[in-house]
Amino acid sequence: MLVESFPPGYLAARGLDFATVSPHRPALVYCSLTGYPRTTEAATRPAIDLLVQARSGMQYEQPGFRAGPIFLHAPLPSIAASYLAVEGILAALYAREVTGRGQWVETSLYQGVLSFTTQLWQDPEHRVEPWFEIGFEPRPNIYQCADGLWVHSMHFAGGRGKDRSIVWEILGIDPPGLEWNATGGQAFDDLVRDAVGRMQRQDLLDQFWANEIAIAPVRPAHEALEDEQVVNNGMSVVVEDPQLGPVRQAGISFRLHGAPKPAVQGPQPAVGQHTGEVLDELPSEPARARASRPAKRSIAHALEGIKILDLGNFLAGPFGPMLLGDLGATVYKLESPLGDQMRPVTQPFNGCQRGKLDVVVDLKTPEGLEIAHRLMREVDVVHHNMRPGVAERLGVDYETAKRLNPTVIYCHTTMWGNDGPRATWPGFDQLAQASCGLEQELGGEGNGPNWYRFGMCDQACAVQSALAVLMALYWRERTGEGQLVDTSIVNGGVHLNTDAWIGPDGWSERPRTDQQQTGFGPLYRLYPTSDGWLALACLGETHWRALVKAVPGLDDERFADAATRAANADALGDVLGGFIATRTARDAFDVLDGAGVPVELAEEDARRRWFDQADLVAAGLVADYEHPLYGRFRQFGHVVHLSETPGRIAGPPPLLGQHSREVLAALGYSEQEIAELAERGVTLWPA
């Protein structure tokens, strides 16, 4: 396996590209991670996270405390792309076990943006009402307590029919006349805000937790590393660093229960630390070309022939099976007659369901449970995100699945973990954002917390579940053994903050977002122009020298080196800001880009017009299909490319029960039996 992140063409010029290397190593899995797909117009643009945020329009999807694009403290394009790279590598490794051949895996930071905007960037021809979109408030359900500390409460989210009147008792609010919206928040949010403002945070948390009301404290990332649940999950580990001593940092974000336990292999290496031993291991003579491995069977797509049963709700469960479906797996989405709890939340639902065969089954009936068990016997993977204990009560737990299908892979994603002190507590993406430091850092210096609109803790959890399943498929292909795998939303939240750590002298200082939410400092931030915004990312001396030539006033002893530039950051920002503010965004871009300074326009329209960009369409980045209700429906396409076993997007998000009859028929039910099941309410399908 080879992983590289050079600009397109860099390794080709040195004879180390896939086309040159693969004939000598036909079993090699070769992964290229770039800023943009190599076949697109932006292929040669700088692969820098801030600039990809800006160019893609992602920053305009984030609400903040001012108008315009908001700088994202978490480098979401980079983190998402790293997930996609591992997804592609694992899919290729599994495919190699089947076909005997390696292949070229490609993804990019821009494709990372597309995957993390899945519940936002959709283009329906017809917006059938009610069409729900994610709100644009920076602090939905985020409240400050009497002691000045903050909480994020999801007191009315999830759980159909659950009595939450205890919330009013705890808060001392008279509930008559309150109205509810689709997210579970209530119209009189000020009443809640005032009530919370009269309580101490720990008292509020204790009372809500005691009554199973979903809530979490807003806290810095390093505090999450010492959380007992996070430690229990193996998501916080201590590594002995030769320079720093024992360092607590993020661990491994998912668990495989039937394979050798993975472990962090050691601290970060020093530059060149292993050069000698690596050179000593190299053969003295060039090795001969290696032959392909023995092939077991032919496949067109990496996961062709793999079947997945998706029992999940919301996003943290179903998004993982959707990604696996895009790699060629057949995914059965099993829903109750009431449907996935996120179906009314239109865009998030559409963002994690495409290509699935949707079958309605009432698991609380004997006949419905029998349908689920028949599916369990047929599939390779069972995947869900029910709270611990629920699958056992319903009869679709791991032990049942293993009894029915001994080699099954069973993936369980949760909020807090599959076991541990808070395993059974309720939770949502927002609570991981709050408790893992994301909301605190996004808000900026002195502003308080700010919610991310992307749902990326859900997505981090879901992607990591897909990675765990791919590893388990690889393991099963080699050993014949199935297993249980699991991960959690809080693990995803910690993983989004892997630059946070705690050493013997305390927690690490991380870059802080400035008060205006424009960036980390004068050389890595957004600047307003006379008619828009420009993103500047000056990294290192080469970029600095280019900037000095382009901007008058920078050839100053206050900015002579990195140390003096840091000491005079405000003055440096004034010089750059003054230069950029007097120009249009295009003029400022042309001057700086022409001088070799990494910059991009932060364009609001980019988040809407990408559906129609010919180069992106040609690169497979736009999925375009007919939907029974929406007409022509478009959303993101392939986020990872495999040269030999490419992905396959099977179709749009399904209607409730759209495939019930065909799935039940395939399981052996007659037309009469299917009709009788529908009459008894065990299944249904669209009229």
N, C-alpha and C positions, 0 to 999 in steps of 0.2 A: 504494500500500500504506500502511495506517495501523496502527500498533501502539500499544495502550494497556493500562495496568495499573491503572486506577481501580476503586474498588468498584462493584458493579453498581448502575446507576441514576444514577451521578454525571454521566456525559456526556449521558444522556437529559435530565436537568434543564437542560442547557445547549444542547440542540439539536444535539449532535454524536454521537449514537448511530448505530448502523448503519441503523436503520429510517429515520432522518431524512436521513442523508447519501447512502445508496446510490441513491435515485432520481436524484440529480444526478450520480452517478458509478457507473453500473452495472457498470463493469469494475473497481471498487475491491475489493482484498482487504483486509478489515478484521479485525484480530486483537485479541481481548480475552483478557488474561491476569489471572486473579483468584485469590483464595485457595481458593475452593470453587466448583463449578459454580453458576451463577446460579439454577437451578431447585431447588436443595437447601435443606434447613433451615438449613444452616450458611453460606448465601450471604453474610450480612452479618457473619460473624465476622472478626476481624483476620487479614489476609493476611500474617502474619509467620512466617518459617521455623520458628523454635523452637516457636511455638504450633501450627503444623500438624503438626510432628513429634509433639507431645504429644497433640493431639486425635485423631490418626489411629491411635495405638497403635504407631507406628513405633519409638519409643524402647524399647519392651519387646521388640522383635526383636533388639536389639543386646546381646551379652554384654559385660560390663565387669568391673571389679574390686570391685564391690559389688552387692547385690541392688537391684532396682527399675529404673526407666527410666534409660537412659544417654543423655546429651546427645551429639548428633552434631556433631562439629566441622565437617565438610563440610556445607554447607547443601543436602542432597540433594533435598528437595522443590523448592527454587527452581531448582537446576541442571537437574533432570529436567524441570521445567515449561518452562524455557527451550528445551530440546531439542524438546519437544513443540510449542511455539509455532512454532519454525522448521519442523518437520515439516509442521504444518498449513498454514503460509504457502506452503511449496514445493509441497505437493499442490494448493493452490488456484491457484497461479501456473501449474502444469502444466495443471490443468483449464481455466483461462481460455484457454490456447492452443488448447484443443479446442473449448470451448463459446462462447467470446467473452465470458463473463460472470464477474464477480468474485463474492465471497461472504463470509459471516461465519465466521471461524475462532475457536473458543473452546477454551481449556484452563485448567488451574488447578494450583496447588501440590498440592492433594489428588490430582489425577490423576497428578502427578509421583510422589507416594508410591506409588500403585498400580503404576506402571510399574517402579519400583525395588524393589518387593517381589514381582516376578513369580515368583521361585523359592521363595517362602515362603508366600504367601497363596493357598491352594487348598483347595477343599472337596469331596472325593470322598464319594459315598454309601458306597462300599466301598473300603477300603484294601487292595488286593490285595498280598500279600507277594511279594517284599520291597518294602516301601515306604520309600524312602530320604528322609530329611530332612536339611537342612544342620545340622551340629553346633552346639553352643552354648558353645564354648570361646573365651575371649578371645585365646589365643595358640596356635592349632593350627600346629604345625611352625614356630614362631618361636623361635629359639634365641639365647642370649647367648654370645658368644665369650670367649676368655681375656682379650682386651683391653677388655672391657666393651661392645663394639659388638655389634649384633644383625644377624641374617640371617633371611630367610623362605625355607625350603627346600621344594620340591615334588618331592623326590627319587624318589617312587614314583608320581607322577600321570601319566596319559596314556601313550600308546605301548604298544599291546598286544604282549605277548611280549618286550619289550625286556629284555635282560640288564643288570641294574643291580648286579651283585655288586661292581663297582668301588667302590660307595658304602661297603661294609664294609671294603674295603682302605684307603680314604682315612681312614675314621674309626677304624680299628683295632678293629672289633667282630667277634665270632664270631657268624655269622648263624644257626646251627641253632636250630630251635624257634620262630623268629619267626612271628607271624601277621599277616595283612593285613586291613584293613577296606575298605569300599567306596570311601573317598576316597583310598586309596593310602597313608595313614598306617599306622604299625605299632604293635602292641599294646605293645611295649616302648619307648615314646617316651623314657623316662628314660635308656635306654642311649645313644640318639642325643644327647640333651640333655647328658649328661655328657661324651661324646666331643667334641662341638662346643665345650663349655666349656673344653677343654684346647688348642684351636687358636686361632691368630690369625686374625682375620676374612679378611684379604686372602689368606692362604695357603689357607684353606678355599674361598673364592670361586674362586681361580685353578685349584685342582684339580678342583672340580666343573665349572667352565666348560670346562676342557680335555677333560672326558669327557662333555660334553653332558648334564649333570645340571642340572635347572631349579632355580635359586637366585638370590636377589637380596639386596643389602644393604638394611637399613632405614635410611633417611636423610631429612633434611629436604627440603621441597619445593624450596627454592632450589637445592639441589645438582642436582636433575633438570634445571633449566634450562641447566646448563653441560655436561650429558652429551652426548658426541659423537654418539650415536645420535639423541637428541632434536633436536639441532641439525640433523643430516642430514635428519630428517623434515620440517623447516620448522616444527616445533612450538615452537621457541625462536627469538625474533627480537629485534633491538635496535631500539628506537624512540627517536627524539630528542624528549625532553620539554622544553618551553621553561623549565620551572621546575627540573627535576631533572637535565637533561642526558641522556646516553645511558642508556636503561633496557632491560635484558633482561627479557622477559616472554613469556608464552605466545603462540604464533603461531596458525596456521590448522591445524585438526586433521584435515583430509583433503585429498587432492589429486585434481584432475581433470586428466588427462594430454592431453585432446584439446580443451580450451577455453582461452581466455586465462587465464594464470596469475593467481590471486587474490593479493592482497597486503594487509597491514595498511595502512590508509589514513592513519594518523597517530596521534598521542598523544591522551590524553583531553583534551577541550576544556575551557576555562575557562567558568564560568557566563556565558551570554550572549555568548560569543565571536563567534558568527556571526549575531547578531540583525540587524545592519545590512545585511549582504549578502543575508540571506534576505528581509528586508522590501523591499529594492530590487528583488528578482526578482519580487515579487508583482505581478500586474496591477492597474492603478488602478481598473478596473471589475470587478464580479463576473463570473466566467466563466460561460458558458452550460453547461447540462447536457451531458455528453458521451454519445454513443451507445455501445451495446455494440459490441464488436469482431466481425468476421465469424466465424460459427461454422463449424467443420469437420464436427462430428458431435455427436450427442447421447449423453451418458453418465449413468448413474444414480449411479455411484460414481467418485471421483477417478481411480482407477487401473483402471477397468473396461477389459478388453481387454488389459491388460498381463500378460505371462507371465514368471515368474521361475523359474530353475533353481537350487535351493539344494543345493550340494554340501558344506555345512559340517557341523562337529561341535561339540560342547560348546555354549557360549552366545554367545560373541563373534561367531560366524558366523550361526547360525540366528535369533537374536532380531531382527536387522534385516529379513530377509525376512518374518518373522511380522508386524512392524509394517506393512510394505508390503502384505501380504495383508489386513490389517485395513482398509486404504484401498481395497480392491477388486481387487487383483491376484490372479491365479491362481498359486499357488506349488507347484512340484513339488519335493518333498524326495527326493533320491536318496541311498539308503543302501547300504552294503555288506551282504552276507548276515549279517555279524556285528552290523550295526546301528551307529548313531551311538554313539561311545564314551561318551556321557553317558546313554544309555538306562537303564543300571542305576541311575543317580542320579536317581530318579523325579521329585522335585519340580522340580529345575532343568531336566530334560528337558521336562516338561510346560509349564514357564514360557516356552518359546520355540518351540513347534512347532504351535500350534493352527491349524486351518483348512487345513493343507497336504495335498496329494495325495502319498501316500508310495509310492514305487516302489523296489524292491530291484534293484540292478544290481551285478554283480561287474566293476568297471572293469579288473581285471587279466586279463580274458579278451577276445579279439577281439570276440565277440558282445556282451559288456557294453559295451565301448567304442563299438561301433556304435550301441547304444541311446542312450548319452549324446550322441553326435554328432547323432543324429536330433533329440533334444530341443534341442540347441544351435541347430539350424537353425530351430526353432519359436519359441523364446523371445525376449523382449526384453532380459532381464537374466540373466547368469550370476553367481552370488555364492558365495564360499567363504572359508574361513579356514585353508587348508592352509599349512604352512610353505613359504617360497619354495623353488622347485625341485621340489616334489612334484607339482604339477599338470602341469608339463612332463614329468615321468617317466611320468605316467599318461595323457598325451595329451588333457588337458582344460584346457590353458593358454590364455592370451589370444590368442596368435597363431593357434592352432588354431581357437578360437571365432570370431575375426575372419575367417578364411578361409572357414569354413562359413556365417557370417552377418555380412556386412560392417558392418551398422549395430548390432551387438550392444553392449550396455553390460556391461562386465565389472568386477565389484567384488571386490577382494581385501583381506580384513582379516587382519592378522598380529599377532603379539605385539609385536615390536620395530620393524617397518617392512618395507616391500617391498624395500628395499635399504639399504646402510650396513653399518657394522662388526659389528653383532650381528643382522643380518636373519635368519640361519638358526638362531639359538639357540632352544632351547625356552623356553616360558614360559606363565604362566597369570595370571588376574586378581590373585591374591595377590601376585605379583612386582611388578606395577604399583603396587598399594597400598603395598608396602614401599618401592620405589625412588622413588616420586613424593611421599612425605611424608605420605600419608594415615594410615598406622598410627602413626607417631610422634606426630602431632597428636591423634589420638583418645585415646591413652593417658592424657593429662593430666599435669600438672606432676609430675615426679619418678617417674612410674610405669613408664616404658618403653613399648614399642609395644603396640598393641591392634588386632586384625583386625576389619574391617567384615564383617558377615555377608551383605551384600546383593549381592556380586558386581558392584558398580557400575562398575568399570573395564571389565569385559566389556560391560556394558550401554552405557556411554558410547561404547565402540568401535562396538558394533552400531548404536546410534542414529545415530552420525555416518556410518556406512556407508549407512544408509537416506537420510540427508540428501544424501550425495554422489550416490546413485542418482537421487533426485528431481531434483537439479540437472542431472544428465546427461540425464534424460528430457525436461526442459524444453529443454535445449540441442538435443537431437535433434529435438524437435517443431518447433523454429525453423529448424534447419539441415540436418536429415536425417543428421547425423553421430553415430555411436556413439563410444565411447571407453573407456579403462581408468580406473578410479578406485580409490583405496586409502586405508586408514587403519589404525590399530593400537591395541592395548590400552594401550600406554604413552602414546600420544597422549591417549587417554581419561583416563588417570591424571593427566597434566599439566593437562588441561583442567578437572579437578575441583578444581584448586588455582590458579585463575587470579588469585587475590588475592596470590599470591607473585610477587615481582619483585626484580631486583638492579639497584641504581643505582651511580653513581660512588663512593658512600660505603659500599657493601656491600649486603647483603640487607635487605629490608623486614621490619619487626617485624609479625608477625601476632598476632591475638588468640589466647591460649593457653587451652586447656581446663584448669579447675582440677583439683586432685588428686582430688577426689571425683567428677569427671566429671559435674558438674551444669551447667556453662555457662562463660561468659566473665567474669562478674563479678556483683555483687549485683543489677544491673538487667536482666540477661539470663541467666536460669538457672532450673533446677528447684529447688523447695523442698519438703522433707518436711513433711507435715501430720500430725495425730494419727492419720489412717487412710489416708494415701495420699500423692500428690505433686501439686504445682501448678507450672505453668510461668508465669513472669512475664517480660514483654518491655516494659520501659519505655524508649521511644525518643524523646528530645527533651523539650523543656520542657513541652509540653502534657500529655504523659503524666506527667511528674514532678509537675506541680501537682495532677493528679488523685490521684496516689499520696500526696502530703503530706496531702491532706484525708482520706484513708481510713485512714492508719496513724499513730497517735500516736508522737511522738518524732522525726519527720523534719524538723520545723520547727526546725532546729538550724544554727548557723553552720558546723559541720563539713560540712554538706551544702548550702551556699548556692548553689553553681553547679557546673557540670560538673567544673571543675578540682579543687575541694575535695572533691567526691564521689569522684573518682578517688583522691585522696590519702588519703581515709579510707574506702576500699572495705571493709575488714574490719569497721569499726564499723557502716557502713551495712548490710552483710550480717547482722550480729548483730541489729540492730533489726528488719529485715524478717523474718529467720528466726525470731526470738522471737515476732513477731506471728502468723506463719503456723503455726508448729509447735503452738501451743496450740489451734488450731481444726481442725475436720474439713476435708477438701478442699472439700466443697460449701459450707460456711460461708465459708471464706476466698475461694472463687471469687465467691460472691454479694456479699460486701462490696466486693471490688476491682473486679469487673466492673460492679457497680452504680455505682461512682464514676467509671467511664470508663477504668480501667486495663486495658491489654491482658493478659489472662490466659486460660489454659485448664487444664482438668483433664487430667492424664496418666493415661489410663485403660487398664489392661491389656486389658480385654475388648473395647475398640474394634477391635483387630486381628482379632477373630473374628466379631463380630456385624454387621459392615458388609455381609456377604452378604445379610442379611435386612432391611436398612433400606429401607423402601418408597421413600423419596425418591431414594436412590442407584440402586435398581433402575429406577425410572422415568426417571432421567437417563441410563440406558444404561451405567452404570459396572460392572454385574455381567453377565458372560457366563454363561449357564445352558444346558447341553446334556447329551444322553445320550452316555455313553462306553461302548464295547463291554465294558470290564472294570470300570470304576469305577461304573457306573450314572449317576445324576445327578452331574454334575461342574460345579463353579463356579470361576471365577477372574475376574481383572479384565476389564472390558469396554472400552468406547471411551475412550481417553485423550485424544482430540482430536475435536472436533465441527466438521463443515463443513456449513453451512446448505443448500447447493445440491447437493453431491455427497457425501452422508454415507458413513461407513464401513460395512463389511460383515464381520461375523465369521462365517466359513464353517463352523465346526464345531470339535470338540474335537481335542486332540493325537491323531495317527493311530497305529495299531498298525504294527509293522514289516511293510512290504510290503502294507499294507491296500488300496492302489489299484494294485498292480502290473499286474493283468490289464487293468483299464480303460485305464490309461495306455498300455500296450503295444499294445492294440487300436487306440487312437486314433492311434498312430504307424504303423499299417499292418500289424501282425503278426496272423497268423491264429491261431485257437484252437489248432491243432495246433502251430504254431511256438512259441507261448507255453508250451504243455505241454512241448515238447522243451527249451526254455530252462530251465524249472524242473527237469527231470530232470538236466540237466548242471550244475545249481547256479548258473546265471547269474542267476536271479531266484528269488523265492519270495513267498508270501503266507500269511496266517494260515490255519490248518486250518479 
